[in-house]
Amino acid sequence: MRLLACLICLLPFAAPAQDAGGRTCRVVFLGASEKDPEKLHLHDGTASREIDLPRLNLSKVYPLPGGEITLRLLPAPPAEGEVPNPAAPSVKVPETTGDIYLLVSPDPANKTVPARMQVIDASAERFKPGQMLWFNLTAHEVGGQVGQQKLAMKSRSKVILDPPAAKAGDYNVNLSFRIAGKDSLYPLCETRWVHDPANRTVLFVINEPGSRAPRVLGFPDHRAEAGKNP
């Protein structure tokens, strides 16, 4: 049994509230190798800023403008008056979306910046303190007990779980996975995690290179005031 297949980082990270009329963004780079960049520039349609691309935790909070915007990852900020390279990785953020997580993953096919982006809505009314937002990025089914909540995820799916415990403290986690096309269940994780009612936690089930068992990565997000839709 590979109990260490579950890796979860449970250190809180305090974040300021978003500016009026704007939104905030936190970034994580999943699946990155040593050859992938650790920093890039994020262009939001009007301005560009250098951002960190952490592998095992969420980045610090970056402010973004409100309204519908297009985000682009660039190797360097464009010159004054220059239009950002249209070949750079891009993603749209709808006007109705408030705070976001920006999931970055490798994309060797993009010769401008070898990465792609996905927007995850982190608006307070959709993802509340104490809840857990799960993404299963594998072909396996994953399920089991997470504290007082039951988890059942099809492959390539997402689900929000309510708080795993009624108050702060430890809780039991017992997860299994089913390989596509097979009936047997295989152990994934049997351990204890810590619940902080002030944290929202984003979790990804990903493939582990060289292992049949997937891996769980968890990222807590504590905010003084979670962002709402602009």
mmCIF file of the C-alpha atoms, coordinates in Angstrom:
data_MODEL
# 
_entry.id   MODEL 
# 
loop_
_atom_site.group_PDB 
_atom_site.id 
_atom_site.type_symbol 
_atom_site.label_atom_id 
_atom_site.label_alt_id 
_atom_site.label_comp_id 
_atom_site.label_asym_id 
_atom_site.label_entity_id 
_atom_site.label_seq_id 
_atom_site.pdbx_PDB_ins_code 
_atom_site.Cartn_x 
_atom_site.Cartn_y 
_atom_site.Cartn_z 
_atom_site.occupancy 
_atom_site.B_iso_or_equiv 
_atom_site.pdbx_formal_charge 
_atom_site.auth_seq_id 
_atom_site.auth_comp_id 
_atom_site.auth_asym_id 
_atom_site.auth_atom_id 
_atom_site.pdbx_PDB_model_num 
ATOM 1   C CA . MET A 1 1   ? 0.000   0.000  0.000   1.00 0.00 ? 1   MET A CA 1 
ATOM 2   C CA . ARG A 1 2   ? 1.384   3.378  -0.955  1.00 0.00 ? 2   ARG A CA 1 
ATOM 3   C CA . LEU A 1 3   ? 0.056   5.606  1.800   1.00 0.00 ? 3   LEU A CA 1 
ATOM 4   C CA . LEU A 1 4   ? 2.555   8.305  0.821   1.00 0.00 ? 4   LEU A CA 1 
ATOM 5   C CA . ALA A 1 5   ? 0.771   8.605  -2.523  1.00 0.00 ? 5   ALA A CA 1 
ATOM 6   C CA . CYS A 1 6   ? -1.347  11.197 -0.711  1.00 0.00 ? 6   CYS A CA 1 
ATOM 7   C CA . LEU A 1 7   ? 0.666   14.382 -0.332  1.00 0.00 ? 7   LEU A CA 1 
ATOM 8   C CA . ILE A 1 8   ? -1.218  17.319 1.145   1.00 0.00 ? 8   ILE A CA 1 
ATOM 9   C CA . CYS A 1 9   ? 0.218   20.677 2.155   1.00 0.00 ? 9   CYS A CA 1 
ATOM 10  C CA . LEU A 1 10  ? -1.805  22.065 5.058   1.00 0.00 ? 10  LEU A CA 1 
ATOM 11  C CA . LEU A 1 11  ? -0.015  25.291 5.974   1.00 0.00 ? 11  LEU A CA 1 
ATOM 12  C CA . PRO A 1 12  ? -2.416  28.259 5.765   1.00 0.00 ? 12  PRO A CA 1 
ATOM 13  C CA . PHE A 1 13  ? -1.585  31.277 3.641   1.00 0.00 ? 13  PHE A CA 1 
ATOM 14  C CA . ALA A 1 14  ? -3.253  34.561 4.598   1.00 0.00 ? 14  ALA A CA 1 
ATOM 15  C CA . ALA A 1 15  ? -4.382  36.667 1.653   1.00 0.00 ? 15  ALA A CA 1 
ATOM 16  C CA . PRO A 1 16  ? -5.713  40.210 1.385   1.00 0.00 ? 16  PRO A CA 1 
ATOM 17  C CA . ALA A 1 17  ? -9.166  41.003 0.091   1.00 0.00 ? 17  ALA A CA 1 
ATOM 18  C CA . GLN A 1 18  ? -9.572  41.912 -3.570  1.00 0.00 ? 18  GLN A CA 1 
ATOM 19  C CA . ASP A 1 19  ? -9.718  45.509 -4.694  1.00 0.00 ? 19  ASP A CA 1 
ATOM 20  C CA . ALA A 1 20  ? -13.152 46.981 -5.338  1.00 0.00 ? 20  ALA A CA 1 
ATOM 21  C CA . GLY A 1 21  ? -14.260 46.199 -8.879  1.00 0.00 ? 21  GLY A CA 1 
ATOM 22  C CA . GLY A 1 22  ? -11.417 43.732 -9.384  1.00 0.00 ? 22  GLY A CA 1 
ATOM 23  C CA . ARG A 1 23  ? -10.558 40.140 -8.612  1.00 0.00 ? 23  ARG A CA 1 
ATOM 24  C CA . THR A 1 24  ? -7.602  38.121 -7.429  1.00 0.00 ? 24  THR A CA 1 
ATOM 25  C CA . CYS A 1 25  ? -5.652  35.172 -8.767  1.00 0.00 ? 25  CYS A CA 1 
ATOM 26  C CA . ARG A 1 26  ? -3.480  32.449 -7.233  1.00 0.00 ? 26  ARG A CA 1 
ATOM 27  C CA . VAL A 1 27  ? -1.357  30.180 -9.434  1.00 0.00 ? 27  VAL A CA 1 
ATOM 28  C CA . VAL A 1 28  ? -0.131  26.581 -9.275  1.00 0.00 ? 28  VAL A CA 1 
ATOM 29  C CA . PHE A 1 29  ? 1.965   24.698 -11.874 1.00 0.00 ? 29  PHE A CA 1 
ATOM 30  C CA . LEU A 1 30  ? 1.067   20.983 -11.987 1.00 0.00 ? 30  LEU A CA 1 
ATOM 31  C CA . GLY A 1 31  ? 3.222   18.402 -13.724 1.00 0.00 ? 31  GLY A CA 1 
ATOM 32  C CA . ALA A 1 32  ? 6.199   20.704 -14.202 1.00 0.00 ? 32  ALA A CA 1 
ATOM 33  C CA . SER A 1 33  ? 9.697   19.352 -14.745 1.00 0.00 ? 33  SER A CA 1 
ATOM 34  C CA . GLU A 1 34  ? 13.038  20.940 -13.905 1.00 0.00 ? 34  GLU A CA 1 
ATOM 35  C CA . LYS A 1 35  ? 13.147  22.310 -17.452 1.00 0.00 ? 35  LYS A CA 1 
ATOM 36  C CA . ASP A 1 36  ? 9.895   24.243 -17.080 1.00 0.00 ? 36  ASP A CA 1 
ATOM 37  C CA . PRO A 1 37  ? 10.022  27.936 -16.077 1.00 0.00 ? 37  PRO A CA 1 
ATOM 38  C CA . GLU A 1 38  ? 9.640   28.966 -12.444 1.00 0.00 ? 38  GLU A CA 1 
ATOM 39  C CA . LYS A 1 39  ? 8.533   32.501 -13.321 1.00 0.00 ? 39  LYS A CA 1 
ATOM 40  C CA . LEU A 1 40  ? 6.658   34.042 -16.255 1.00 0.00 ? 40  LEU A CA 1 
ATOM 41  C CA . HIS A 1 41  ? 4.814   37.260 -17.011 1.00 0.00 ? 41  HIS A CA 1 
ATOM 42  C CA . LEU A 1 42  ? 1.018   37.349 -16.811 1.00 0.00 ? 42  LEU A CA 1 
ATOM 43  C CA . HIS A 1 43  ? -0.659  39.886 -19.100 1.00 0.00 ? 43  HIS A CA 1 
ATOM 44  C CA . ASP A 1 44  ? -4.251  40.749 -18.198 1.00 0.00 ? 44  ASP A CA 1 
ATOM 45  C CA . GLY A 1 45  ? -5.136  42.844 -21.257 1.00 0.00 ? 45  GLY A CA 1 
ATOM 46  C CA . THR A 1 46  ? -3.910  46.125 -19.815 1.00 0.00 ? 46  THR A CA 1 
ATOM 47  C CA . ALA A 1 47  ? -0.830  45.352 -17.722 1.00 0.00 ? 47  ALA A CA 1 
ATOM 48  C CA . SER A 1 48  ? 1.819   42.686 -17.260 1.00 0.00 ? 48  SER A CA 1 
ATOM 49  C CA . ARG A 1 49  ? 3.423   41.411 -14.047 1.00 0.00 ? 49  ARG A CA 1 
ATOM 50  C CA . GLU A 1 50  ? 5.953   38.737 -13.229 1.00 0.00 ? 50  GLU A CA 1 
ATOM 51  C CA . ILE A 1 51  ? 4.395   35.775 -11.425 1.00 0.00 ? 51  ILE A CA 1 
ATOM 52  C CA . ASP A 1 52  ? 5.775   32.753 -9.609  1.00 0.00 ? 52  ASP A CA 1 
ATOM 53  C CA . LEU A 1 53  ? 4.875   29.253 -10.819 1.00 0.00 ? 53  LEU A CA 1 
ATOM 54  C CA . PRO A 1 54  ? 5.011   27.133 -7.642  1.00 0.00 ? 54  PRO A CA 1 
ATOM 55  C CA . ARG A 1 55  ? 4.762   23.350 -7.898  1.00 0.00 ? 55  ARG A CA 1 
ATOM 56  C CA . LEU A 1 56  ? 3.674   22.311 -4.391  1.00 0.00 ? 56  LEU A CA 1 
ATOM 57  C CA . ASN A 1 57  ? 1.736   25.294 -3.096  1.00 0.00 ? 57  ASN A CA 1 
ATOM 58  C CA . LEU A 1 58  ? -0.425  28.139 -4.307  1.00 0.00 ? 58  LEU A CA 1 
ATOM 59  C CA . SER A 1 59  ? 1.317   31.342 -5.311  1.00 0.00 ? 59  SER A CA 1 
ATOM 60  C CA . LYS A 1 60  ? 0.839   34.602 -3.475  1.00 0.00 ? 60  LYS A CA 1 
ATOM 61  C CA . VAL A 1 61  ? -2.257  36.596 -4.410  1.00 0.00 ? 61  VAL A CA 1 
ATOM 62  C CA . TYR A 1 62  ? -2.095  38.649 -7.615  1.00 0.00 ? 62  TYR A CA 1 
ATOM 63  C CA . PRO A 1 63  ? -4.674  41.373 -8.358  1.00 0.00 ? 63  PRO A CA 1 
ATOM 64  C CA . LEU A 1 64  ? -6.563  41.273 -11.654 1.00 0.00 ? 64  LEU A CA 1 
ATOM 65  C CA . PRO A 1 65  ? -9.016  43.736 -13.197 1.00 0.00 ? 65  PRO A CA 1 
ATOM 66  C CA . GLY A 1 66  ? -12.734 43.021 -13.229 1.00 0.00 ? 66  GLY A CA 1 
ATOM 67  C CA . GLY A 1 67  ? -14.915 42.438 -16.280 1.00 0.00 ? 67  GLY A CA 1 
ATOM 68  C CA . GLU A 1 68  ? -14.222 40.024 -19.121 1.00 0.00 ? 68  GLU A CA 1 
ATOM 69  C CA . ILE A 1 69  ? -10.465 39.723 -19.631 1.00 0.00 ? 69  ILE A CA 1 
ATOM 70  C CA . THR A 1 70  ? -7.973  37.562 -21.517 1.00 0.00 ? 70  THR A CA 1 
ATOM 71  C CA . LEU A 1 71  ? -4.913  36.327 -19.639 1.00 0.00 ? 71  LEU A CA 1 
ATOM 72  C CA . ARG A 1 72  ? -1.665  35.510 -21.467 1.00 0.00 ? 72  ARG A CA 1 
ATOM 73  C CA . LEU A 1 73  ? 1.565   33.934 -20.259 1.00 0.00 ? 73  LEU A CA 1 
ATOM 74  C CA . LEU A 1 74  ? 4.623   35.670 -21.701 1.00 0.00 ? 74  LEU A CA 1 
ATOM 75  C CA . PRO A 1 75  ? 8.369   35.108 -21.363 1.00 0.00 ? 75  PRO A CA 1 
ATOM 76  C CA . ALA A 1 76  ? 8.828   38.874 -20.888 1.00 0.00 ? 76  ALA A CA 1 
ATOM 77  C CA . PRO A 1 77  ? 6.560   41.925 -20.699 1.00 0.00 ? 77  PRO A CA 1 
ATOM 78  C CA . PRO A 1 78  ? 5.675   43.463 -24.079 1.00 0.00 ? 78  PRO A CA 1 
ATOM 79  C CA . ALA A 1 79  ? 7.253   46.765 -24.978 1.00 0.00 ? 79  ALA A CA 1 
ATOM 80  C CA . GLU A 1 80  ? 5.164   49.902 -24.466 1.00 0.00 ? 80  GLU A CA 1 
ATOM 81  C CA . GLY A 1 81  ? 2.453   49.980 -27.130 1.00 0.00 ? 81  GLY A CA 1 
ATOM 82  C CA . GLU A 1 82  ? 3.274   46.447 -28.293 1.00 0.00 ? 82  GLU A CA 1 
ATOM 83  C CA . VAL A 1 83  ? 0.464   43.877 -28.603 1.00 0.00 ? 83  VAL A CA 1 
ATOM 84  C CA . PRO A 1 84  ? 1.154   40.615 -26.668 1.00 0.00 ? 84  PRO A CA 1 
ATOM 85  C CA . ASN A 1 85  ? 2.156   37.699 -28.878 1.00 0.00 ? 85  ASN A CA 1 
ATOM 86  C CA . PRO A 1 86  ? -1.103  35.975 -29.957 1.00 0.00 ? 86  PRO A CA 1 
ATOM 87  C CA . ALA A 1 87  ? 0.738   32.623 -29.999 1.00 0.00 ? 87  ALA A CA 1 
ATOM 88  C CA . ALA A 1 88  ? 1.340   32.830 -26.251 1.00 0.00 ? 88  ALA A CA 1 
ATOM 89  C CA . PRO A 1 89  ? -0.857  30.649 -24.005 1.00 0.00 ? 89  PRO A CA 1 
ATOM 90  C CA . SER A 1 90  ? -4.128  32.425 -23.262 1.00 0.00 ? 90  SER A CA 1 
ATOM 91  C CA . VAL A 1 91  ? -7.391  31.909 -21.435 1.00 0.00 ? 91  VAL A CA 1 
ATOM 92  C CA . LYS A 1 92  ? -10.538 34.034 -21.047 1.00 0.00 ? 92  LYS A CA 1 
ATOM 93  C CA . VAL A 1 93  ? -12.009 34.997 -17.680 1.00 0.00 ? 93  VAL A CA 1 
ATOM 94  C CA . PRO A 1 94  ? -15.752 35.770 -17.943 1.00 0.00 ? 94  PRO A CA 1 
ATOM 95  C CA . GLU A 1 95  ? -17.162 38.974 -16.506 1.00 0.00 ? 95  GLU A CA 1 
ATOM 96  C CA . THR A 1 96  ? -19.282 36.929 -14.074 1.00 0.00 ? 96  THR A CA 1 
ATOM 97  C CA . THR A 1 97  ? -16.262 35.191 -12.527 1.00 0.00 ? 97  THR A CA 1 
ATOM 98  C CA . GLY A 1 98  ? -14.713 36.678 -9.399  1.00 0.00 ? 98  GLY A CA 1 
ATOM 99  C CA . ASP A 1 99  ? -11.529 35.401 -7.753  1.00 0.00 ? 99  ASP A CA 1 
ATOM 100 C CA . ILE A 1 100 ? -9.796  32.573 -9.605  1.00 0.00 ? 100 ILE A CA 1 
ATOM 101 C CA . TYR A 1 101 ? -7.142  29.914 -9.353  1.00 0.00 ? 101 TYR A CA 1 
ATOM 102 C CA . LEU A 1 102 ? -4.964  29.673 -12.439 1.00 0.00 ? 102 LEU A CA 1 
ATOM 103 C CA . LEU A 1 103 ? -3.937  26.082 -13.130 1.00 0.00 ? 103 LEU A CA 1 
ATOM 104 C CA . VAL A 1 104 ? -0.813  25.959 -15.312 1.00 0.00 ? 104 VAL A CA 1 
ATOM 105 C CA . SER A 1 105 ? 0.457   22.727 -16.904 1.00 0.00 ? 105 SER A CA 1 
ATOM 106 C CA . PRO A 1 106 ? 3.254   21.918 -19.382 1.00 0.00 ? 106 PRO A CA 1 
ATOM 107 C CA . ASP A 1 107 ? 2.587   22.176 -23.121 1.00 0.00 ? 107 ASP A CA 1 
ATOM 108 C CA . PRO A 1 108 ? 5.743   21.405 -25.122 1.00 0.00 ? 108 PRO A CA 1 
ATOM 109 C CA . ALA A 1 109 ? 3.830   22.034 -28.362 1.00 0.00 ? 109 ALA A CA 1 
ATOM 110 C CA . ASN A 1 110 ? 3.674   25.773 -27.646 1.00 0.00 ? 110 ASN A CA 1 
ATOM 111 C CA . LYS A 1 111 ? 7.032   27.163 -28.789 1.00 0.00 ? 111 LYS A CA 1 
ATOM 112 C CA . THR A 1 112 ? 6.346   30.659 -27.405 1.00 0.00 ? 112 THR A CA 1 
ATOM 113 C CA . VAL A 1 113 ? 5.789   29.510 -23.807 1.00 0.00 ? 113 VAL A CA 1 
ATOM 114 C CA . PRO A 1 114 ? 5.632   25.734 -23.159 1.00 0.00 ? 114 PRO A CA 1 
ATOM 115 C CA . ALA A 1 115 ? 2.561   25.887 -20.940 1.00 0.00 ? 115 ALA A CA 1 
ATOM 116 C CA . ARG A 1 116 ? -1.222  26.002 -20.974 1.00 0.00 ? 116 ARG A CA 1 
ATOM 117 C CA . MET A 1 117 ? -3.698  27.579 -18.534 1.00 0.00 ? 117 MET A CA 1 
ATOM 118 C CA . GLN A 1 118 ? -7.062  26.701 -17.037 1.00 0.00 ? 118 GLN A CA 1 
ATOM 119 C CA . VAL A 1 119 ? -9.236  29.026 -14.953 1.00 0.00 ? 119 VAL A CA 1 
ATOM 120 C CA . ILE A 1 120 ? -10.838 27.649 -11.787 1.00 0.00 ? 120 ILE A CA 1 
ATOM 121 C CA . ASP A 1 121 ? -13.609 29.793 -10.314 1.00 0.00 ? 121 ASP A CA 1 
ATOM 122 C CA . ALA A 1 122 ? -12.818 30.623 -6.685  1.00 0.00 ? 122 ALA A CA 1 
ATOM 123 C CA . SER A 1 123 ? -15.696 33.046 -6.092  1.00 0.00 ? 123 SER A CA 1 
ATOM 124 C CA . ALA A 1 124 ? -16.843 33.004 -2.468  1.00 0.00 ? 124 ALA A CA 1 
ATOM 125 C CA . GLU A 1 125 ? -20.459 32.222 -3.290  1.00 0.00 ? 125 GLU A CA 1 
ATOM 126 C CA . ARG A 1 126 ? -19.417 29.098 -5.235  1.00 0.00 ? 126 ARG A CA 1 
ATOM 127 C CA . PHE A 1 127 ? -16.582 27.854 -3.008  1.00 0.00 ? 127 PHE A CA 1 
ATOM 128 C CA . LYS A 1 128 ? -16.990 28.564 0.685   1.00 0.00 ? 128 LYS A CA 1 
ATOM 129 C CA . PRO A 1 129 ? -14.575 28.436 3.655   1.00 0.00 ? 129 PRO A CA 1 
ATOM 130 C CA . GLY A 1 130 ? -14.236 24.906 4.996   1.00 0.00 ? 130 GLY A CA 1 
ATOM 131 C CA . GLN A 1 131 ? -15.188 23.285 1.702   1.00 0.00 ? 131 GLN A CA 1 
ATOM 132 C CA . MET A 1 132 ? -12.928 21.117 -0.493  1.00 0.00 ? 132 MET A CA 1 
ATOM 133 C CA . LEU A 1 133 ? -12.802 21.418 -4.283  1.00 0.00 ? 133 LEU A CA 1 
ATOM 134 C CA . TRP A 1 134 ? -11.641 18.117 -5.828  1.00 0.00 ? 134 TRP A CA 1 
ATOM 135 C CA . PHE A 1 135 ? -10.397 17.582 -9.387  1.00 0.00 ? 135 PHE A CA 1 
ATOM 136 C CA . ASN A 1 136 ? -9.761  14.049 -10.653 1.00 0.00 ? 136 ASN A CA 1 
ATOM 137 C CA . LEU A 1 137 ? -7.351  14.471 -13.568 1.00 0.00 ? 137 LEU A CA 1 
ATOM 138 C CA . THR A 1 138 ? -6.846  10.726 -14.093 1.00 0.00 ? 138 THR A CA 1 
ATOM 139 C CA . ALA A 1 139 ? -8.655  7.939  -15.966 1.00 0.00 ? 139 ALA A CA 1 
ATOM 140 C CA . HIS A 1 140 ? -9.391  6.205  -12.625 1.00 0.00 ? 140 HIS A CA 1 
ATOM 141 C CA . GLU A 1 141 ? -12.472 6.358  -10.433 1.00 0.00 ? 141 GLU A CA 1 
ATOM 142 C CA . VAL A 1 142 ? -11.588 7.647  -6.964  1.00 0.00 ? 142 VAL A CA 1 
ATOM 143 C CA . GLY A 1 143 ? -13.661 7.489  -3.809  1.00 0.00 ? 143 GLY A CA 1 
ATOM 144 C CA . GLY A 1 144 ? -13.868 6.829  -0.108  1.00 0.00 ? 144 GLY A CA 1 
ATOM 145 C CA . GLN A 1 145 ? -14.347 8.640  3.175   1.00 0.00 ? 145 GLN A CA 1 
ATOM 146 C CA . VAL A 1 146 ? -13.046 12.153 3.847   1.00 0.00 ? 146 VAL A CA 1 
ATOM 147 C CA . GLY A 1 147 ? -13.917 12.869 7.443   1.00 0.00 ? 147 GLY A CA 1 
ATOM 148 C CA . GLN A 1 148 ? -17.694 12.968 7.660   1.00 0.00 ? 148 GLN A CA 1 
ATOM 149 C CA . GLN A 1 149 ? -18.055 13.309 3.867   1.00 0.00 ? 149 GLN A CA 1 
ATOM 150 C CA . LYS A 1 150 ? -18.161 10.601 1.208   1.00 0.00 ? 150 LYS A CA 1 
ATOM 151 C CA . LEU A 1 151 ? -16.119 11.187 -1.950  1.00 0.00 ? 151 LEU A CA 1 
ATOM 152 C CA . ALA A 1 152 ? -17.114 9.565  -5.263  1.00 0.00 ? 152 ALA A CA 1 
ATOM 153 C CA . MET A 1 153 ? -15.424 10.820 -8.426  1.00 0.00 ? 153 MET A CA 1 
ATOM 154 C CA . LYS A 1 154 ? -15.585 9.560  -11.976 1.00 0.00 ? 154 LYS A CA 1 
ATOM 155 C CA . SER A 1 155 ? -12.520 10.001 -14.172 1.00 0.00 ? 155 SER A CA 1 
ATOM 156 C CA . ARG A 1 156 ? -11.872 13.552 -15.406 1.00 0.00 ? 156 ARG A CA 1 
ATOM 157 C CA . SER A 1 157 ? -14.410 15.077 -13.042 1.00 0.00 ? 157 SER A CA 1 
ATOM 158 C CA . LYS A 1 158 ? -14.683 17.614 -10.242 1.00 0.00 ? 158 LYS A CA 1 
ATOM 159 C CA . VAL A 1 159 ? -16.762 17.892 -7.086  1.00 0.00 ? 159 VAL A CA 1 
ATOM 160 C CA . ILE A 1 160 ? -17.135 20.210 -4.094  1.00 0.00 ? 160 ILE A CA 1 
ATOM 161 C CA . LEU A 1 161 ? -17.283 18.537 -0.687  1.00 0.00 ? 161 LEU A CA 1 
ATOM 162 C CA . ASP A 1 162 ? -18.740 20.236 2.364   1.00 0.00 ? 162 ASP A CA 1 
ATOM 163 C CA . PRO A 1 163 ? -16.455 20.575 5.401   1.00 0.00 ? 163 PRO A CA 1 
ATOM 164 C CA . PRO A 1 164 ? -15.020 17.187 6.433   1.00 0.00 ? 164 PRO A CA 1 
ATOM 165 C CA . ALA A 1 165 ? -15.423 17.946 10.139  1.00 0.00 ? 165 ALA A CA 1 
ATOM 166 C CA . ALA A 1 166 ? -17.732 20.050 12.300  1.00 0.00 ? 166 ALA A CA 1 
ATOM 167 C CA . LYS A 1 167 ? -14.847 21.923 13.917  1.00 0.00 ? 167 LYS A CA 1 
ATOM 168 C CA . ALA A 1 168 ? -11.079 22.396 13.672  1.00 0.00 ? 168 ALA A CA 1 
ATOM 169 C CA . GLY A 1 169 ? -9.006  19.275 14.240  1.00 0.00 ? 169 GLY A CA 1 
ATOM 170 C CA . ASP A 1 170 ? -7.880  15.955 12.788  1.00 0.00 ? 170 ASP A CA 1 
ATOM 171 C CA . TYR A 1 171 ? -10.118 13.708 10.716  1.00 0.00 ? 171 TYR A CA 1 
ATOM 172 C CA . ASN A 1 172 ? -9.748  10.311 9.022   1.00 0.00 ? 172 ASN A CA 1 
ATOM 173 C CA . VAL A 1 173 ? -9.188  9.938  5.287   1.00 0.00 ? 173 VAL A CA 1 
ATOM 174 C CA . ASN A 1 174 ? -9.542  6.570  3.537   1.00 0.00 ? 174 ASN A CA 1 
ATOM 175 C CA . LEU A 1 175 ? -9.436  6.639  -0.266  1.00 0.00 ? 175 LEU A CA 1 
ATOM 176 C CA . SER A 1 176 ? -9.342  3.958  -2.961  1.00 0.00 ? 176 SER A CA 1 
ATOM 177 C CA . PHE A 1 177 ? -9.213  3.967  -6.747  1.00 0.00 ? 177 PHE A CA 1 
ATOM 178 C CA . ARG A 1 178 ? -10.546 1.738  -9.516  1.00 0.00 ? 178 ARG A CA 1 
ATOM 179 C CA . ILE A 1 179 ? -8.580  1.296  -12.730 1.00 0.00 ? 179 ILE A CA 1 
ATOM 180 C CA . ALA A 1 180 ? -10.645 1.874  -15.865 1.00 0.00 ? 180 ALA A CA 1 
ATOM 181 C CA . GLY A 1 181 ? -12.139 -1.397 -17.108 1.00 0.00 ? 181 GLY A CA 1 
ATOM 182 C CA . LYS A 1 182 ? -11.496 -3.290 -13.838 1.00 0.00 ? 182 LYS A CA 1 
ATOM 183 C CA . ASP A 1 183 ? -13.799 -4.082 -10.907 1.00 0.00 ? 183 ASP A CA 1 
ATOM 184 C CA . SER A 1 184 ? -11.224 -4.279 -8.119  1.00 0.00 ? 184 SER A CA 1 
ATOM 185 C CA . LEU A 1 185 ? -10.581 -1.413 -5.718  1.00 0.00 ? 185 LEU A CA 1 
ATOM 186 C CA . TYR A 1 186 ? -6.988  -0.500 -4.844  1.00 0.00 ? 186 TYR A CA 1 
ATOM 187 C CA . PRO A 1 187 ? -5.904  1.475  -1.742  1.00 0.00 ? 187 PRO A CA 1 
ATOM 188 C CA . LEU A 1 188 ? -4.820  5.037  -2.371  1.00 0.00 ? 188 LEU A CA 1 
ATOM 189 C CA . CYS A 1 189 ? -4.661  6.800  0.968   1.00 0.00 ? 189 CYS A CA 1 
ATOM 190 C CA . GLU A 1 190 ? -5.364  5.945  4.609   1.00 0.00 ? 190 GLU A CA 1 
ATOM 191 C CA . THR A 1 191 ? -4.271  8.710  6.942   1.00 0.00 ? 191 THR A CA 1 
ATOM 192 C CA . ARG A 1 192 ? -5.396  11.742 8.949   1.00 0.00 ? 192 ARG A CA 1 
ATOM 193 C CA . TRP A 1 193 ? -5.615  15.308 7.718   1.00 0.00 ? 193 TRP A CA 1 
ATOM 194 C CA . VAL A 1 194 ? -6.225  18.543 9.613   1.00 0.00 ? 194 VAL A CA 1 
ATOM 195 C CA . HIS A 1 195 ? -9.376  20.617 9.130   1.00 0.00 ? 195 HIS A CA 1 
ATOM 196 C CA . ASP A 1 196 ? -9.242  24.409 9.433   1.00 0.00 ? 196 ASP A CA 1 
ATOM 197 C CA . PRO A 1 197 ? -12.755 25.890 8.984   1.00 0.00 ? 197 PRO A CA 1 
ATOM 198 C CA . ALA A 1 198 ? -11.217 29.127 7.640   1.00 0.00 ? 198 ALA A CA 1 
ATOM 199 C CA . ASN A 1 199 ? -9.472  27.342 4.754   1.00 0.00 ? 199 ASN A CA 1 
ATOM 200 C CA . ARG A 1 200 ? -10.840 26.439 1.377   1.00 0.00 ? 200 ARG A CA 1 
ATOM 201 C CA . THR A 1 201 ? -8.824  23.516 -0.002  1.00 0.00 ? 201 THR A CA 1 
ATOM 202 C CA . VAL A 1 202 ? -8.243  22.674 -3.668  1.00 0.00 ? 202 VAL A CA 1 
ATOM 203 C CA . LEU A 1 203 ? -7.212  19.070 -4.316  1.00 0.00 ? 203 LEU A CA 1 
ATOM 204 C CA . PHE A 1 204 ? -6.001  17.354 -7.483  1.00 0.00 ? 204 PHE A CA 1 
ATOM 205 C CA . VAL A 1 205 ? -5.809  13.619 -8.139  1.00 0.00 ? 205 VAL A CA 1 
ATOM 206 C CA . ILE A 1 206 ? -3.010  13.220 -10.688 1.00 0.00 ? 206 ILE A CA 1 
ATOM 207 C CA . ASN A 1 207 ? -1.052  10.405 -12.328 1.00 0.00 ? 207 ASN A CA 1 
ATOM 208 C CA . GLU A 1 208 ? 2.204   9.527  -10.589 1.00 0.00 ? 208 GLU A CA 1 
ATOM 209 C CA . PRO A 1 209 ? 4.988   8.731  -13.106 1.00 0.00 ? 209 PRO A CA 1 
ATOM 210 C CA . GLY A 1 210 ? 6.206   5.145  -12.723 1.00 0.00 ? 210 GLY A CA 1 
ATOM 211 C CA . SER A 1 211 ? 3.361   4.148  -10.385 1.00 0.00 ? 211 SER A CA 1 
ATOM 212 C CA . ARG A 1 212 ? -0.014  2.537  -10.928 1.00 0.00 ? 212 ARG A CA 1 
ATOM 213 C CA . ALA A 1 213 ? -1.451  4.488  -8.002  1.00 0.00 ? 213 ALA A CA 1 
ATOM 214 C CA . PRO A 1 214 ? -2.388  8.131  -8.551  1.00 0.00 ? 214 PRO A CA 1 
ATOM 215 C CA . ARG A 1 215 ? -1.317  10.930 -6.241  1.00 0.00 ? 215 ARG A CA 1 
ATOM 216 C CA . VAL A 1 216 ? -3.321  13.514 -4.298  1.00 0.00 ? 216 VAL A CA 1 
ATOM 217 C CA . LEU A 1 217 ? -2.069  17.095 -4.053  1.00 0.00 ? 217 LEU A CA 1 
ATOM 218 C CA . GLY A 1 218 ? -3.877  19.537 -1.776  1.00 0.00 ? 218 GLY A CA 1 
ATOM 219 C CA . PHE A 1 219 ? -3.553  23.321 -1.560  1.00 0.00 ? 219 PHE A CA 1 
ATOM 220 C CA . PRO A 1 220 ? -5.214  25.287 1.284   1.00 0.00 ? 220 PRO A CA 1 
ATOM 221 C CA . ASP A 1 221 ? -6.351  28.838 0.647   1.00 0.00 ? 221 ASP A CA 1 
ATOM 222 C CA . HIS A 1 222 ? -7.090  31.093 3.606   1.00 0.00 ? 222 HIS A CA 1 
ATOM 223 C CA . ARG A 1 223 ? -8.426  34.567 2.836   1.00 0.00 ? 223 ARG A CA 1 
ATOM 224 C CA . ALA A 1 224 ? -9.339  37.426 5.109   1.00 0.00 ? 224 ALA A CA 1 
ATOM 225 C CA . GLU A 1 225 ? -12.257 38.111 2.782   1.00 0.00 ? 225 GLU A CA 1 
ATOM 226 C CA . ALA A 1 226 ? -12.910 35.815 -0.185  1.00 0.00 ? 226 ALA A CA 1 
ATOM 227 C CA . GLY A 1 227 ? -13.639 37.602 -3.447  1.00 0.00 ? 227 GLY A CA 1 
ATOM 228 C CA . LYS A 1 228 ? -17.088 37.932 -4.918  1.00 0.00 ? 228 LYS A CA 1 
ATOM 229 C CA . ASN A 1 229 ? -18.220 38.444 -8.483  1.00 0.00 ? 229 ASN A CA 1 
ATOM 230 C CA . PRO A 1 230 ? -17.475 41.918 -9.810  1.00 0.00 ? 230 PRO A CA 1 
# 
